[in-house]
Amino acid sequence: MSMEIVMTRESFDCLEKLVPAGLAERMEAPPVFLHGSGTAPHQVVLNCTLEVAEELLALARPSCGPAAEDLRIAIAEYRKSTGRA
């Protein structure tokens, strides 16, 4: 089952540098780039499984704090909505 992760472009840029090719290939779809308007930042939407999201979180924790926080929130919301603790 796929989950959606929304993060700022800056968070994505940091995370993208850390993702090995094998993990990138396991994403459900290419990233979708949303352009901001006014004061809203540009955002990126990722679609992946919970397992891939958890691997991304482990990669992001040491050096990409904002990306790690976006991933942590998305994972928590996904688990809550699906009843997966």
PDB file with SEQRES, HELIX, SHEET and CRYST1 records, atoms N, CA, C and O in Angstrom:
SEQRES   1 A   85  MET SER MET GLU ILE VAL MET THR ARG GLU SER PHE ASP          
SEQRES   2 A   85  CYS LEU GLU LYS LEU VAL PRO ALA GLY LEU ALA GLU ARG          
SEQRES   3 A   85  MET GLU ALA PRO PRO VAL PHE LEU HIS GLY SER GLY THR          
SEQRES   4 A   85  ALA PRO HIS GLN VAL VAL LEU ASN CYS THR LEU GLU VAL          
SEQRES   5 A   85  ALA GLU GLU LEU LEU ALA LEU ALA ARG PRO SER CYS GLY          
SEQRES   6 A   85  PRO ALA ALA GLU ASP LEU ARG ILE ALA ILE ALA GLU TYR          
SEQRES   7 A   85  ARG LYS SER THR GLY ARG ALA                                  
HELIX    1 AA1 ARG A    9  GLU A   16  1                                   8    
HELIX    2 AA2 ALA A   21  ALA A   24  1                                   4    
HELIX    3 AA3 LEU A   50  ALA A   60  1                                  11    
HELIX    4 AA4 GLY A   65  THR A   82  1                                  18    
SHEET    1 AA1 3 SER A   2  THR A   8  0                                        
SHEET    2 AA1 3 GLN A  43  THR A  49 -1                                        
SHEET    3 AA1 3 VAL A  32  LEU A  34 -1                                        
CRYST1    1.000    1.000    1.000  90.00  90.00  90.00 P 1           1          
ATOM      1  N   MET A   1       0.847  -1.177   0.000  1.00  0.00           N  
ATOM      2  CA  MET A   1       0.000   0.000   0.000  1.00  0.00           C  
ATOM      3  C   MET A   1       0.891   1.239   0.000  1.00  0.00           C  
ATOM      4  O   MET A   1       1.877   1.312   0.733  1.00  0.00           O  
ATOM      5  N   SER A   2       0.534   2.188  -0.817  1.00  0.00           N  
ATOM      6  CA  SER A   2       1.351   3.384  -1.001  1.00  0.00           C  
ATOM      7  C   SER A   2       0.948   4.495  -0.039  1.00  0.00           C  
ATOM      8  O   SER A   2      -0.222   4.648   0.312  1.00  0.00           O  
ATOM      9  N   MET A   3       1.941   5.260   0.374  1.00  0.00           N  
ATOM     10  CA  MET A   3       1.683   6.433   1.204  1.00  0.00           C  
ATOM     11  C   MET A   3       2.269   7.666   0.518  1.00  0.00           C  
ATOM     12  O   MET A   3       3.164   7.555  -0.319  1.00  0.00           O  
ATOM     13  N   GLU A   4       1.761   8.822   0.876  1.00  0.00           N  
ATOM     14  CA  GLU A   4       2.204  10.081   0.280  1.00  0.00           C  
ATOM     15  C   GLU A   4       2.972  10.891   1.323  1.00  0.00           C  
ATOM     16  O   GLU A   4       2.549  11.019   2.472  1.00  0.00           O  
ATOM     17  N   ILE A   5       4.105  11.432   0.892  1.00  0.00           N  
ATOM     18  CA  ILE A   5       4.937  12.258   1.764  1.00  0.00           C  
ATOM     19  C   ILE A   5       5.099  13.615   1.088  1.00  0.00           C  
ATOM     20  O   ILE A   5       5.524  13.692  -0.065  1.00  0.00           O  
ATOM     21  N   VAL A   6       4.762  14.676   1.801  1.00  0.00           N  
ATOM     22  CA  VAL A   6       4.908  16.029   1.273  1.00  0.00           C  
ATOM     23  C   VAL A   6       6.013  16.717   2.061  1.00  0.00           C  
ATOM     24  O   VAL A   6       6.014  16.705   3.292  1.00  0.00           O  
ATOM     25  N   MET A   7       6.953  17.318   1.337  1.00  0.00           N  
ATOM     26  CA  MET A   7       8.038  18.050   1.994  1.00  0.00           C  
ATOM     27  C   MET A   7       8.425  19.248   1.147  1.00  0.00           C  
ATOM     28  O   MET A   7       8.068  19.333  -0.028  1.00  0.00           O  
ATOM     29  N   THR A   8       9.155  20.168   1.751  1.00  0.00           N  
ATOM     30  CA  THR A   8       9.620  21.328   0.995  1.00  0.00           C  
ATOM     31  C   THR A   8      10.692  20.894   0.003  1.00  0.00           C  
ATOM     32  O   THR A   8      11.307  19.838   0.148  1.00  0.00           O  
ATOM     33  N   ARG A   9      10.897  21.713  -0.983  1.00  0.00           N  
ATOM     34  CA  ARG A   9      11.922  21.418  -1.984  1.00  0.00           C  
ATOM     35  C   ARG A   9      13.304  21.335  -1.329  1.00  0.00           C  
ATOM     36  O   ARG A   9      14.121  20.497  -1.709  1.00  0.00           O  
ATOM     37  N   GLU A  10      13.563  22.197  -0.354  1.00  0.00           N  
ATOM     38  CA  GLU A  10      14.850  22.179   0.340  1.00  0.00           C  
ATOM     39  C   GLU A  10      15.065  20.862   1.079  1.00  0.00           C  
ATOM     40  O   GLU A  10      16.161  20.301   1.050  1.00  0.00           O  
ATOM     41  N   SER A  11      14.021  20.368   1.741  1.00  0.00           N  
ATOM     42  CA  SER A  11      14.122  19.079   2.433  1.00  0.00           C  
ATOM     43  C   SER A  11      14.387  17.960   1.439  1.00  0.00           C  
ATOM     44  O   SER A  11      15.221  17.087   1.681  1.00  0.00           O  
ATOM     45  N   PHE A  12      13.673  17.991   0.316  1.00  0.00           N  
ATOM     46  CA  PHE A  12      13.863  16.968  -0.709  1.00  0.00           C  
ATOM     47  C   PHE A  12      15.283  17.004  -1.265  1.00  0.00           C  
ATOM     48  O   PHE A  12      15.908  15.958  -1.443  1.00  0.00           O  
ATOM     49  N   ASP A  13      15.790  18.194  -1.538  1.00  0.00           N  
ATOM     50  CA  ASP A  13      17.143  18.315  -2.093  1.00  0.00           C  
ATOM     51  C   ASP A  13      18.179  17.702  -1.156  1.00  0.00           C  
ATOM     52  O   ASP A  13      19.116  17.046  -1.610  1.00  0.00           O  
ATOM     53  N   CYS A  14      18.015  17.912   0.140  1.00  0.00           N  
ATOM     54  CA  CYS A  14      18.930  17.332   1.124  1.00  0.00           C  
ATOM     55  C   CYS A  14      18.808  15.810   1.128  1.00  0.00           C  
ATOM     56  O   CYS A  14      19.814  15.103   1.093  1.00  0.00           O  
ATOM     57  N   LEU A  15      17.581  15.312   1.169  1.00  0.00           N  
ATOM     58  CA  LEU A  15      17.336  13.878   1.212  1.00  0.00           C  
ATOM     59  C   LEU A  15      17.806  13.186  -0.064  1.00  0.00           C  
ATOM     60  O   LEU A  15      18.378  12.097  -0.007  1.00  0.00           O  
ATOM     61  N   GLU A  16      17.572  13.805  -1.193  1.00  0.00           N  
ATOM     62  CA  GLU A  16      17.909  13.195  -2.484  1.00  0.00           C  
ATOM     63  C   GLU A  16      19.389  12.837  -2.578  1.00  0.00           C  
ATOM     64  O   GLU A  16      19.748  11.832  -3.192  1.00  0.00           O  
ATOM     65  N   LYS A  17      20.240  13.650  -1.977  1.00  0.00           N  
ATOM     66  CA  LYS A  17      21.689  13.403  -2.006  1.00  0.00           C  
ATOM     67  C   LYS A  17      22.079  12.139  -1.251  1.00  0.00           C  
ATOM     68  O   LYS A  17      23.139  11.569  -1.509  1.00  0.00           O  
ATOM     69  N   LEU A  18      21.234  11.693  -0.318  1.00  0.00           N  
ATOM     70  CA  LEU A  18      21.549  10.554   0.540  1.00  0.00           C  
ATOM     71  C   LEU A  18      20.979   9.226   0.043  1.00  0.00           C  
ATOM     72  O   LEU A  18      21.402   8.162   0.495  1.00  0.00           O  
ATOM     73  N   VAL A  19      20.026   9.284  -0.881  1.00  0.00           N  
ATOM     74  CA  VAL A  19      19.289   8.085  -1.284  1.00  0.00           C  
ATOM     75  C   VAL A  19      20.094   7.269  -2.296  1.00  0.00           C  
ATOM     76  O   VAL A  19      20.427   7.769  -3.371  1.00  0.00           O  
ATOM     77  N   PRO A  20      20.409   6.017  -1.957  1.00  0.00           N  
ATOM     78  CA  PRO A  20      21.122   5.161  -2.908  1.00  0.00           C  
ATOM     79  C   PRO A  20      20.204   4.760  -4.067  1.00  0.00           C  
ATOM     80  O   PRO A  20      18.982   4.746  -3.921  1.00  0.00           O  
ATOM     81  N   ALA A  21      20.790   4.441  -5.197  1.00  0.00           N  
ATOM     82  CA  ALA A  21      20.026   4.120  -6.405  1.00  0.00           C  
ATOM     83  C   ALA A  21      19.006   3.011  -6.162  1.00  0.00           C  
ATOM     84  O   ALA A  21      17.867   3.113  -6.618  1.00  0.00           O  
ATOM     85  N   GLY A  22      19.392   1.964  -5.459  1.00  0.00           N  
ATOM     86  CA  GLY A  22      18.475   0.855  -5.219  1.00  0.00           C  
ATOM     87  C   GLY A  22      17.213   1.270  -4.486  1.00  0.00           C  
ATOM     88  O   GLY A  22      16.129   0.760  -4.769  1.00  0.00           O  
ATOM     89  N   LEU A  23      17.351   2.189  -3.548  1.00  0.00           N  
ATOM     90  CA  LEU A  23      16.191   2.668  -2.804  1.00  0.00           C  
ATOM     91  C   LEU A  23      15.345   3.590  -3.676  1.00  0.00           C  
ATOM     92  O   LEU A  23      14.116   3.529  -3.632  1.00  0.00           O  
ATOM     93  N   ALA A  24      15.981   4.428  -4.451  1.00  0.00           N  
ATOM     94  CA  ALA A  24      15.251   5.331  -5.348  1.00  0.00           C  
ATOM     95  C   ALA A  24      14.398   4.534  -6.337  1.00  0.00           C  
ATOM     96  O   ALA A  24      13.293   4.951  -6.685  1.00  0.00           O  
ATOM     97  N   GLU A  25      14.903   3.406  -6.779  1.00  0.00           N  
ATOM     98  CA  GLU A  25      14.173   2.566  -7.731  1.00  0.00           C  
ATOM     99  C   GLU A  25      12.944   1.917  -7.108  1.00  0.00           C  
ATOM    100  O   GLU A  25      12.039   1.491  -7.825  1.00  0.00           O  
ATOM    101  N   ARG A  26      12.901   1.839  -5.785  1.00  0.00           N  
ATOM    102  CA  ARG A  26      11.757   1.227  -5.101  1.00  0.00           C  
ATOM    103  C   ARG A  26      10.634   2.220  -4.815  1.00  0.00           C  
ATOM    104  O   ARG A  26       9.609   1.843  -4.248  1.00  0.00           O  
ATOM    105  N   MET A  27      10.813   3.484  -5.200  1.00  0.00           N  
ATOM    106  CA  MET A  27       9.746   4.472  -5.038  1.00  0.00           C  
ATOM    107  C   MET A  27       8.589   4.082  -5.950  1.00  0.00           C  
ATOM    108  O   MET A  27       8.810   3.516  -7.021  1.00  0.00           O  
ATOM    109  N   GLU A  28       7.371   4.375  -5.543  1.00  0.00           N  
ATOM    110  CA  GLU A  28       6.191   3.997  -6.318  1.00  0.00           C  
ATOM    111  C   GLU A  28       6.015   4.843  -7.571  1.00  0.00           C  
ATOM    112  O   GLU A  28       5.420   4.389  -8.548  1.00  0.00           O  
ATOM    113  N   ALA A  29       6.526   6.063  -7.550  1.00  0.00           N  
ATOM    114  CA  ALA A  29       6.395   6.976  -8.686  1.00  0.00           C  
ATOM    115  C   ALA A  29       7.489   8.030  -8.566  1.00  0.00           C  
ATOM    116  O   ALA A  29       8.052   8.226  -7.489  1.00  0.00           O  
ATOM    117  N   PRO A  30       7.790   8.709  -9.672  1.00  0.00           N  
ATOM    118  CA  PRO A  30       8.772   9.796  -9.567  1.00  0.00           C  
ATOM    119  C   PRO A  30       8.229  10.917  -8.676  1.00  0.00           C  
ATOM    120  O   PRO A  30       7.016  11.050  -8.518  1.00  0.00           O  
ATOM    121  N   PRO A  31       9.117  11.716  -8.097  1.00  0.00           N  
ATOM    122  CA  PRO A  31       8.652  12.842  -7.276  1.00  0.00           C  
ATOM    123  C   PRO A  31       7.816  13.819  -8.108  1.00  0.00           C  
ATOM    124  O   PRO A  31       8.078  14.028  -9.293  1.00  0.00           O  
ATOM    125  N   VAL A  32       6.823  14.401  -7.477  1.00  0.00           N  
ATOM    126  CA  VAL A  32       5.989  15.422  -8.113  1.00  0.00           C  
ATOM    127  C   VAL A  32       6.366  16.753  -7.487  1.00  0.00           C  
ATOM    128  O   VAL A  32       6.318  16.906  -6.267  1.00  0.00           O  
ATOM    129  N   PHE A  33       6.739  17.714  -8.318  1.00  0.00           N  
ATOM    130  CA  PHE A  33       7.165  19.023  -7.834  1.00  0.00           C  
ATOM    131  C   PHE A  33       6.001  20.006  -7.957  1.00  0.00           C  
ATOM    132  O   PHE A  33       5.467  20.220  -9.046  1.00  0.00           O  
ATOM    133  N   LEU A  34       5.620  20.597  -6.829  1.00  0.00           N  
ATOM    134  CA  LEU A  34       4.533  21.568  -6.789  1.00  0.00           C  
ATOM    135  C   LEU A  34       5.131  22.951  -6.577  1.00  0.00           C  
ATOM    136  O   LEU A  34       5.938  23.153  -5.670  1.00  0.00           O  
ATOM    137  N   HIS A  35       4.740  23.883  -7.401  1.00  0.00           N  
ATOM    138  CA  HIS A  35       5.266  25.242  -7.288  1.00  0.00           C  
ATOM    139  C   HIS A  35       4.468  26.026  -6.250  1.00  0.00           C  
ATOM    140  O   HIS A  35       3.237  25.989  -6.227  1.00  0.00           O  
ATOM    141  N   GLY A  36       5.185  26.723  -5.409  1.00  0.00           N  
ATOM    142  CA  GLY A  36       4.552  27.529  -4.378  1.00  0.00           C  
ATOM    143  C   GLY A  36       3.928  28.783  -4.975  1.00  0.00           C  
ATOM    144  O   GLY A  36       4.194  29.157  -6.117  1.00  0.00           O  
ATOM    145  N   SER A  37       3.096  29.410  -4.169  1.00  0.00           N  
ATOM    146  CA  SER A  37       2.500  30.679  -4.597  1.00  0.00           C  
ATOM    147  C   SER A  37       2.547  31.634  -3.418  1.00  0.00           C  
ATOM    148  O   SER A  37       2.296  31.238  -2.280  1.00  0.00           O  
ATOM    149  N   GLY A  38       2.866  32.879  -3.688  1.00  0.00           N  
ATOM    150  CA  GLY A  38       2.958  33.856  -2.608  1.00  0.00           C  
ATOM    151  C   GLY A  38       4.045  33.473  -1.632  1.00  0.00           C  
ATOM    152  O   GLY A  38       5.216  33.376  -2.000  1.00  0.00           O  
ATOM    153  N   THR A  39       3.656  33.253  -0.379  1.00  0.00           N  
ATOM    154  CA  THR A  39       4.631  32.895   0.654  1.00  0.00           C  
ATOM    155  C   THR A  39       4.756  31.388   0.858  1.00  0.00           C  
ATOM    156  O   THR A  39       5.579  30.941   1.657  1.00  0.00           O  
ATOM    157  N   ALA A  40       3.943  30.592   0.140  1.00  0.00           N  
ATOM    158  CA  ALA A  40       4.013  29.131   0.276  1.00  0.00           C  
ATOM    159  C   ALA A  40       5.264  28.614  -0.442  1.00  0.00           C  
ATOM    160  O   ALA A  40       5.539  29.010  -1.574  1.00  0.00           O  
ATOM    161  N   PRO A  41       6.017  27.731   0.217  1.00  0.00           N  
ATOM    162  CA  PRO A  41       7.237  27.210  -0.411  1.00  0.00           C  
ATOM    163  C   PRO A  41       6.917  26.184  -1.495  1.00  0.00           C  
ATOM    164  O   PRO A  41       5.832  25.603  -1.523  1.00  0.00           O  
ATOM    165  N   HIS A  42       7.875  25.978  -2.376  1.00  0.00           N  
ATOM    166  CA  HIS A  42       7.761  24.892  -3.339  1.00  0.00           C  
ATOM    167  C   HIS A  42       7.749  23.588  -2.556  1.00  0.00           C  
ATOM    168  O   HIS A  42       8.468  23.444  -1.567  1.00  0.00           O  
ATOM    169  N   GLN A  43       6.925  22.630  -3.003  1.00  0.00           N  
ATOM    170  CA  GLN A  43       6.835  21.361  -2.301  1.00  0.00           C  
ATOM    171  C   GLN A  43       7.078  20.197  -3.258  1.00  0.00           C  
ATOM    172  O   GLN A  43       6.948  20.326  -4.475  1.00  0.00           O  
ATOM    173  N   VAL A  44       7.428  19.075  -2.675  1.00  0.00           N  
ATOM    174  CA  VAL A  44       7.649  17.844  -3.425  1.00  0.00           C  
ATOM    175  C   VAL A  44       6.799  16.760  -2.776  1.00  0.00           C  
ATOM    176  O   VAL A  44       6.746  16.645  -1.551  1.00  0.00           O  
ATOM    177  N   VAL A  45       6.133  15.967  -3.615  1.00  0.00           N  
ATOM    178  CA  VAL A  45       5.309  14.869  -3.129  1.00  0.00           C  
ATOM    179  C   VAL A  45       5.971  13.556  -3.552  1.00  0.00           C  
ATOM    180  O   VAL A  45       6.264  13.339  -4.727  1.00  0.00           O  
ATOM    181  N   LEU A  46       6.197  12.690  -2.568  1.00  0.00           N  
ATOM    182  CA  LEU A  46       6.776  11.372  -2.817  1.00  0.00           C  
ATOM    183  C   LEU A  46       5.721  10.311  -2.531  1.00  0.00           C  
ATOM    184  O   LEU A  46       4.937  10.448  -1.592  1.00  0.00           O  
ATOM    185  N   ASN A  47       5.701   9.258  -3.336  1.00  0.00           N  
ATOM    186  CA  ASN A  47       4.808   8.121  -3.107  1.00  0.00           C  
ATOM    187  C   ASN A  47       5.658   6.873  -2.948  1.00  0.00           C  
ATOM    188  O   ASN A  47       6.466   6.543  -3.816  1.00  0.00           O  
ATOM    189  N   CYS A  48       5.467   6.180  -1.824  1.00  0.00           N  
ATOM    190  CA  CYS A  48       6.255   4.983  -1.557  1.00  0.00           C  
ATOM    191  C   CYS A  48       5.531   4.124  -0.533  1.00  0.00           C  
ATOM    192  O   CYS A  48       4.503   4.518   0.018  1.00  0.00           O  
ATOM    193  N   THR A  49       6.081   2.957  -0.292  1.00  0.00           N  
ATOM    194  CA  THR A  49       5.534   2.092   0.749  1.00  0.00           C  
ATOM    195  C   THR A  49       6.014   2.575   2.118  1.00  0.00           C  
ATOM    196  O   THR A  49       6.943   3.377   2.216  1.00  0.00           O  
ATOM    197  N   LEU A  50       5.381   2.085   3.151  1.00  0.00           N  
ATOM    198  CA  LEU A  50       5.794   2.413   4.512  1.00  0.00           C  
ATOM    199  C   LEU A  50       7.238   1.972   4.741  1.00  0.00           C  
ATOM    200  O   LEU A  50       8.013   2.685   5.379  1.00  0.00           O  
ATOM    201  N   GLU A  51       7.594   0.823   4.232  1.00  0.00           N  
ATOM    202  CA  GLU A  51       8.941   0.304   4.428  1.00  0.00           C  
ATOM    203  C   GLU A  51       9.993   1.225   3.808  1.00  0.00           C  
ATOM    204  O   GLU A  51      11.034   1.478   4.415  1.00  0.00           O  
ATOM    205  N   VAL A  52       9.723   1.723   2.607  1.00  0.00           N  
ATOM    206  CA  VAL A  52      10.660   2.648   1.960  1.00  0.00           C  
ATOM    207  C   VAL A  52      10.710   3.955   2.743  1.00  0.00           C  
ATOM    208  O   VAL A  52      11.788   4.519   2.927  1.00  0.00           O  
ATOM    209  N   ALA A  53       9.565   4.443   3.204  1.00  0.00           N  
ATOM    210  CA  ALA A  53       9.531   5.680   3.992  1.00  0.00           C  
ATOM    211  C   ALA A  53      10.374   5.540   5.254  1.00  0.00           C  
ATOM    212  O   ALA A  53      11.074   6.477   5.638  1.00  0.00           O  
ATOM    213  N   GLU A  54      10.315   4.390   5.895  1.00  0.00           N  
ATOM    214  CA  GLU A  54      11.116   4.165   7.106  1.00  0.00           C  
ATOM    215  C   GLU A  54      12.611   4.147   6.775  1.00  0.00           C  
ATOM    216  O   GLU A  54      13.424   4.629   7.564  1.00  0.00           O  
ATOM    217  N   GLU A  55      12.974   3.601   5.626  1.00  0.00           N  
ATOM    218  CA  GLU A  55      14.380   3.619   5.210  1.00  0.00           C  
ATOM    219  C   GLU A  55      14.830   5.051   4.905  1.00  0.00           C  
ATOM    220  O   GLU A  55      15.951   5.436   5.238  1.00  0.00           O  
ATOM    221  N   LEU A  56      13.958   5.831   4.276  1.00  0.00           N  
ATOM    222  CA  LEU A  56      14.283   7.233   4.005  1.00  0.00           C  
ATOM    223  C   LEU A  56      14.471   7.994   5.311  1.00  0.00           C  
ATOM    224  O   LEU A  56      15.380   8.816   5.429  1.00  0.00           O  
ATOM    225  N   LEU A  57      13.618   7.722   6.287  1.00  0.00           N  
ATOM    226  CA  LEU A  57      13.726   8.381   7.592  1.00  0.00           C  
ATOM    227  C   LEU A  57      15.071   8.055   8.246  1.00  0.00           C  
ATOM    228  O   LEU A  57      15.724   8.940   8.799  1.00  0.00           O  
ATOM    229  N   ALA A  58      15.477   6.802   8.184  1.00  0.00           N  
ATOM    230  CA  ALA A  58      16.765   6.411   8.771  1.00  0.00           C  
ATOM    231  C   ALA A  58      17.924   7.130   8.085  1.00  0.00           C  
ATOM    232  O   ALA A  58      18.899   7.494   8.743  1.00  0.00           O  
ATOM    233  N   LEU A  59      17.829   7.338   6.783  1.00  0.00           N  
ATOM    234  CA  LEU A  59      18.872   8.073   6.059  1.00  0.00           C  
ATOM    235  C   LEU A  59      18.868   9.559   6.419  1.00  0.00           C  
ATOM    236  O   LEU A  59      19.926  10.176   6.543  1.00  0.00           O  
ATOM    237  N   ALA A  60      17.674  10.128   6.586  1.00  0.00           N  
ATOM    238  CA  ALA A  60      17.544  11.567   6.808  1.00  0.00           C  
ATOM    239  C   ALA A  60      17.906  12.004   8.224  1.00  0.00           C  
ATOM    240  O   ALA A  60      18.397  13.116   8.418  1.00  0.00           O  
ATOM    241  N   ARG A  61      17.674  11.150   9.209  1.00  0.00           N  
ATOM    242  CA  ARG A  61      17.863  11.548  10.621  1.00  0.00           C  
ATOM    243  C   ARG A  61      19.211  12.199  10.918  1.00  0.00           C  
ATOM    244  O   ARG A  61      19.233  13.250  11.558  1.00  0.00           O  
ATOM    245  N   PRO A  62      20.330  11.632  10.488  1.00  0.00           N  
ATOM    246  CA  PRO A  62      21.622  12.203  10.890  1.00  0.00           C  
ATOM    247  C   PRO A  62      21.934  13.585  10.302  1.00  0.00           C  
ATOM    248  O   PRO A  62      22.597  14.388  10.958  1.00  0.00           O  
ATOM    249  N   SER A  63      21.474  13.876   9.091  1.00  0.00           N  
ATOM    250  CA  SER A  63      21.941  15.118   8.475  1.00  0.00           C  
ATOM    251  C   SER A  63      20.874  15.962   7.773  1.00  0.00           C  
ATOM    252  O   SER A  63      21.186  17.043   7.273  1.00  0.00           O  
ATOM    253  N   CYS A  64      19.652  15.505   7.726  1.00  0.00           N  
ATOM    254  CA  CYS A  64      18.576  16.267   7.064  1.00  0.00           C  
ATOM    255  C   CYS A  64      17.387  16.388   8.015  1.00  0.00           C  
ATOM    256  O   CYS A  64      16.342  15.770   7.808  1.00  0.00           O  
ATOM    257  N   GLY A  65      17.567  17.196   9.061  1.00  0.00           N  
ATOM    258  CA  GLY A  65      16.537  17.341  10.089  1.00  0.00           C  
ATOM    259  C   GLY A  65      15.149  17.654   9.573  1.00  0.00           C  
ATOM    260  O   GLY A  65      14.201  16.963   9.947  1.00  0.00           O  
ATOM    261  N   PRO A  66      14.981  18.684   8.713  1.00  0.00           N  
ATOM    262  CA  PRO A  66      13.635  18.997   8.224  1.00  0.00           C  
ATOM    263  C   PRO A  66      13.012  17.847   7.416  1.00  0.00           C  
ATOM    264  O   PRO A  66      11.816  17.584   7.540  1.00  0.00           O  
ATOM    265  N   ALA A  67      13.808  17.173   6.602  1.00  0.00           N  
ATOM    266  CA  ALA A  67      13.287  16.033   5.835  1.00  0.00           C  
ATOM    267  C   ALA A  67      12.895  14.909   6.786  1.00  0.00           C  
ATOM    268  O   ALA A  67      11.858  14.272   6.599  1.00  0.00           O  
ATOM    269  N   ALA A  68      13.710  14.662   7.798  1.00  0.00           N  
ATOM    270  CA  ALA A  68      13.395  13.624   8.778  1.00  0.00           C  
ATOM    271  C   ALA A  68      12.085  13.932   9.491  1.00  0.00           C  
ATOM    272  O   ALA A  68      11.279  13.032   9.730  1.00  0.00           O  
ATOM    273  N   GLU A  69      11.873  15.188   9.828  1.00  0.00           N  
ATOM    274  CA  GLU A  69      10.631  15.575  10.504  1.00  0.00           C  
ATOM    275  C   GLU A  69       9.426  15.373   9.583  1.00  0.00           C  
ATOM    276  O   GLU A  69       8.391  14.873  10.025  1.00  0.00           O  
ATOM    277  N   ASP A  70       9.547  15.757   8.302  1.00  0.00           N  
ATOM    278  CA  ASP A  70       8.458  15.545   7.339  1.00  0.00           C  
ATOM    279  C   ASP A  70       8.142  14.054   7.207  1.00  0.00           C  
ATOM    280  O   ASP A  70       6.975  13.665   7.172  1.00  0.00           O  
ATOM    281  N   LEU A  71       9.173  13.233   7.136  1.00  0.00           N  
ATOM    282  CA  LEU A  71       8.989  11.790   7.022  1.00  0.00           C  
ATOM    283  C   LEU A  71       8.362  11.211   8.286  1.00  0.00           C  
ATOM    284  O   LEU A  71       7.456  10.381   8.210  1.00  0.00           O  
ATOM    285  N   ARG A  72       8.841  11.646   9.442  1.00  0.00           N  
ATOM    286  CA  ARG A  72       8.296  11.158  10.711  1.00  0.00           C  
ATOM    287  C   ARG A  72       6.803  11.453  10.814  1.00  0.00           C  
ATOM    288  O   ARG A  72       6.021  10.594  11.221  1.00  0.00           O  
ATOM    289  N   ILE A  73       6.416  12.664  10.447  1.00  0.00           N  
ATOM    290  CA  ILE A  73       4.999  13.058  10.501  1.00  0.00           C  
ATOM    291  C   ILE A  73       4.173  12.238   9.514  1.00  0.00           C  
ATOM    292  O   ILE A  73       3.101  11.743   9.863  1.00  0.00           O  
ATOM    293  N   ALA A  74       4.664  12.092   8.289  1.00  0.00           N  
ATOM    294  CA  ALA A  74       3.933  11.326   7.267  1.00  0.00           C  
ATOM    295  C   ALA A  74       3.757   9.870   7.685  1.00  0.00           C  
ATOM    296  O   ALA A  74       2.691   9.288   7.482  1.00  0.00           O  
ATOM    297  N   ILE A  75       4.797   9.283   8.265  1.00  0.00           N  
ATOM    298  CA  ILE A  75       4.721   7.891   8.715  1.00  0.00           C  
ATOM    299  C   ILE A  75       3.709   7.754   9.849  1.00  0.00           C  
ATOM    300  O   ILE A  75       2.909   6.819   9.857  1.00  0.00           O  
ATOM    301  N   ALA A  76       3.741   8.675  10.802  1.00  0.00           N  
ATOM    302  CA  ALA A  76       2.790   8.635  11.925  1.00  0.00           C  
ATOM    303  C   ALA A  76       1.355   8.778  11.431  1.00  0.00           C  
ATOM    304  O   ALA A  76       0.468   8.060  11.893  1.00  0.00           O  
ATOM    305  N   GLU A  77       1.118   9.694  10.501  1.00  0.00           N  
ATOM    306  CA  GLU A  77      -0.231   9.890   9.957  1.00  0.00           C  
ATOM    307  C   GLU A  77      -0.696   8.659   9.187  1.00  0.00           C  
ATOM    308  O   GLU A  77      -1.857   8.261   9.281  1.00  0.00           O  
ATOM    309  N   TYR A  78       0.213   8.060   8.427  1.00  0.00           N  
ATOM    310  CA  TYR A  78      -0.129   6.857   7.671  1.00  0.00           C  
ATOM    311  C   TYR A  78      -0.498   5.721   8.613  1.00  0.00           C  
ATOM    312  O   TYR A  78      -1.502   5.038   8.409  1.00  0.00           O  
ATOM    313  N   ARG A  79       0.311   5.520   9.643  1.00  0.00           N  
ATOM    314  CA  ARG A  79       0.030   4.453  10.600  1.00  0.00           C  
ATOM    315  C   ARG A  79      -1.309   4.676  11.301  1.00  0.00           C  
ATOM    316  O   ARG A  79      -2.067   3.732  11.523  1.00  0.00           O  
ATOM    317  N   LYS A  80      -1.592   5.929  11.644  1.00  0.00           N  
ATOM    318  CA  LYS A  80      -2.850   6.247  12.316  1.00  0.00           C  
ATOM    319  C   LYS A  80      -4.037   5.975  11.380  1.00  0.00           C  
ATOM    320  O   LYS A  80      -5.046   5.408  11.801  1.00  0.00           O  
ATOM    321  N   SER A  81      -3.911   6.382  10.109  1.00  0.00           N  
ATOM    322  CA  SER A  81      -5.032   6.218   9.167  1.00  0.00           C  
ATOM    323  C   SER A  81      -5.276   4.772   8.769  1.00  0.00           C  
ATOM    324  O   SER A  81      -6.385   4.412   8.375  1.00  0.00           O  
ATOM    325  N   THR A  82      -4.239   3.939   8.871  1.00  0.00           N  
ATOM    326  CA  THR A  82      -4.391   2.537   8.464  1.00  0.00           C  
ATOM    327  C   THR A  82      -4.493   1.588   9.649  1.00  0.00           C  
ATOM    328  O   THR A  82      -4.713   0.390   9.470  1.00  0.00           O  
ATOM    329  N   GLY A  83      -4.335   2.118  10.858  1.00  0.00           N  
ATOM    330  CA  GLY A  83      -4.391   1.283  12.037  1.00  0.00           C  
ATOM    331  C   GLY A  83      -3.142   0.447  12.247  1.00  0.00           C  
ATOM    332  O   GLY A  83      -3.146  -0.504  13.028  1.00  0.00           O  
ATOM    333  N   ARG A  84      -2.069   0.805  11.547  1.00  0.00           N  
ATOM    334  CA  ARG A  84      -0.790   0.093  11.694  1.00  0.00           C  
ATOM    335  C   ARG A  84       0.050   0.797  12.752  1.00  0.00           C  
ATOM    336  O   ARG A  84       0.542   1.901  12.523  1.00  0.00           O  
ATOM    337  N   ALA A  85       0.211   0.180  13.879  1.00  0.00           N  
ATOM    338  CA  ALA A  85       0.942   0.810  14.981  1.00  0.00           C  
ATOM    339  C   ALA A  85       2.425   0.694  14.823  1.00  0.00           C  
ATOM    340  O   ALA A  85       3.176   1.176  15.671  1.00  0.00           O  
TER     341      ALA A  85                                                      
END                                                                             
